[in-house]
Amino acid sequence: MSDDTADAVAWRRYEQARPRTEVSIDPAIYSRCVGAYRFPNGGVMTISMREGGLAAQLTGQDRLDIYPEKEDVFFYRVVPAQLSFAHENGAPAEGLILHQNGYEQTARRIDEGLAQEIAAELESRIRDKRPVAGSEARLLSLIDEAARGEFDLGRMTEPLAAATREQAQKIKADLEKAGPLKSHVFKGVSPEGWDVYEVAFENELMEWRFALAEDGPFSGAWIRPLP
């Protein structure tokens, strides 16, 4: 477990945002990193070969080039984030860590068959507009907790819990301005696998999204006003 106190997160954000310099590494290292890696939140990071190096693609996002900073650490040029790989004695990497937004998220290698199954299931959910089990009840409980400013952090992954601690009072204040809940409508599943709702309060219309980790807790939650 990484230190997710406010000071530690702030320091990691600073460290992750500093300039990086590409170095030359043994090309054989690239093949050890290629493969699919699954995060506890259910997202899959796919590492593939490109001309002269590697590219990385997270579920629902664009494929982006990554560049070596060390033989086991790569960085993005378009976002302040890095990937570090765990490999020994020339064997394929067993996992990776995504360093981004002040947090460190670990993913374990999975085989190609499982990666394809996960992708097919997400495609099916998006096509059929199929929410996760208990989706509506989860949304309503999240809204209730947000309105009270008293989140059940035990139902969240640690990175989400840490972010929620920072933002809980602002979210509560925003919902006080929005007024009582009036209605909610499920709109579909995002490319990343998040359930998306349109939520109407007395004074404001909002979009609420959430995602679940592999073992059930909330791994992501996002709120924005709608015009």
LINTA-V619619 format. One record per helix or strand of 3 or more residues. SS is the DSSP state (2 for helix, 1 for strand). FROM is the first residue (numbers start at 1). LEN is the number of residues. Records with the same first field share a line. If there is no record, write none. Layout:
SS=FROM-LEN + FROM-LEN
This chain:
2=6-12 + 28-6 + 112-17 + 135-14 + 153-3 + 158-21
1=35-5 + 44-7 + 53-6 + 63-8 + 73-4 + 81-6 + 95-6 + 103-8 + 181-9 + 195-7 + 205-8 + 218-8
